[in-house]
Amino acid sequence: MGAIRTPRDKWIEEGLRALAAGGPEAVRVEALAQALGVSKGGFYGYFRNRAGLLEEMLDTWERAVTEDVIERIERDGGDARERLGRLFDFVGSLETRVTSAGVELAIRDWARRDEGVARRLRRADNRRMDYLRELYGAFCPDEGDVEARCLITFSLRIGDHLIAADNGPRSRTEVLAAVRKRLLDQ
């Protein structure tokens, strides 16, 4: 019986964790192997080189924040407001090594310096916005209103955890619930 190999997805997840912690420069084969408690030889059974890992990390992230989320929300059906409600709940609880705010911010920062990453980020953001347009467009007849709601919703996903301001006499949870109610009203 041969030795059990560290699964491919563990290398990718550890790469994304390193990316979130220190940017793309922190994604080094030797450091990942050490963090996983394995030799770096297993890495080359899955990836040709570090660039191959970086590509698969981006593929995994993009799929996780777009198609995987959409499939999950669409699975239970319902009207657009019900699906948006599930989307708010799901995305608010969606903190995995692949979809964490740290990974999101690290990819956004990386995209500022790498045009290939910028293209992937733009594609993912456009897919997310298109899905929001589809949902809001189902009950908002005004295109300008649809765009405003989409931008507010998406901005909350990206930036909510960056805002350190107090919410006055209300908790952040109460304020977010009020935003959600306003976005889902016609």
N, C-alpha and C positions, 0 to 999 in steps of 0.2 A: 504494500500500500504506500503510495507516494505522499509527500508532504502536502498539506492543504495550502492552497495559494490564497493570498489576500484578494478578495473579489475586486474586479475592475471598478465598481461603483464606490468602493471604499477609497481607492486612490483619487477618484474624481471628487468625492466629498471632502477628503482631506486637502486636496488642492484648492477647493473653494473656501475652506476654512482658512487656509494660509493666505489666499487672495484677500479675504475680508480683513485679516489681521495686519497684512503688510503690503498689499498690492501685488501685481504680477511678479515683481522681483523676488517676493517671498516664496513663490512656487518653485521650489528646487527639489529635484528627485531625492537627493540624499536627506534633506530635511523632512520630506514627506515620509520616507521609509523609516526614519528615526521616530517620527510621531506615531506611525502605525506599528512600531515595534517589529519591523521586518527588515530583511536585506533589500537593497535597491535592485537586485537582480530580477525580482518578480515583476517590477515595473515594466521591464522590457519585454515581458511576455504579453503585455497588453498594448503598449504604446511604443511607437518607433523612437520617439524622442520627447523632450519637454514640450516642443511646439505641438506635437500630437495631443498631448495631455491638455494643453491650454485650449485647443480647438474643441476637444470633447467636453471640457468644463463649460465652455460657452454654449455648446449644443445642449448640454444637460440643463443649464440655467434657463436658456431660452424656452425650451420645451416645458419646463416646470412652471414658468411664470405666464405662459400663454396657453398652449394647447391642453396641458394637463388641468389647469384651472378651469378652462372653458368646458372641457369634457365633464369635469366633476359637477359644475353648476348646471349644465344642460341635462345631466343624467336624470334628475328628479323632475324635470319639466316645470310646468306652471307658467303663469303669465310673466311679463317682463319685470313687473315690480317684485314678484316673488323671487325671481332669479336674481335680481339686483340685491334683494335682502340676503339671499344665501351667499352671494358674492361678497358683500360687506362682511358677513359673519366669517366666511371661510378665509378671506384674505387677511382679516384681522387676527386670525389664529394661525396663519400660515408662516410659521417660523421653523423651518428645517435648515439643515446645513446648506441646502441648495437655494432656498428662497429667503434667507434671512435678510434683514435690512442692511447688515454689514456687507453681504455679497452684492446686493443691489447697488449700494453706494460705491463699492470698490470697482464694479464694472463701469459705472458712470464716470468715475475718476479716470480709469484706464482708457475709456473711450475718448477722453479729452486729448490723449497723447497717441492714440493708435486708430487710424482711419478704418481699418478692418473691424475693430471692435466697435467703433462708432456706427458703422453700417449695420452690424448685428443688433446693437442697442436700438437704433432707429426702427429696424424691422420689428423687434419685440414690442417697442412702445406703440408703433402703428397698429400692430395686431391687437394690443390691449385696448387702444382707443377705438378701433373699429368695432370691437365687441361691445364696448360701452355705448357707442353710437347706435348700434343695433337695438340694444335694450332700451335706452332712453327714447330713441326714435319711435318705439312702439306706443308710447303714450304722450309724448311731447310733440305737438305739431309744428312748433317753431324751431327751425334749424339752429338759430342762434342760441336758443335756450338749451338745445341738445348739446351743442359745443361747450357752453358754459358749465353744464352739469358734468359732462365728461371730464373737462379740465379740472374742476374742483375735486371730483372723485379720484382721479388719477394723482393729482397733487397731494391729496391726503395720504394715499398709499406710499408715495415716495417720501414725503416730508414730515408726516405727523410726528414721528419719533425724534425729529431734529428740533422741534419747537420746544423751547424751555420755558416759555412764558406761562404765567399763572392764568387760570381761566376765570378769574373773578370769584364770585361766591359759589360757582359750580365746579364739579369735578370734570376732568377730561372726558370721562365716560359719559357724563350728562351732556356735555357740549357735543361730542361726537354723535350721540343719539339724536340731538336736535338737528344737526347737519344732515344726518341720514333721513330724518322725517321730512325735512325741507326738500331734499333732493328727490325723494320718492313721491312727493305731492305733485299734483298737476298744476 
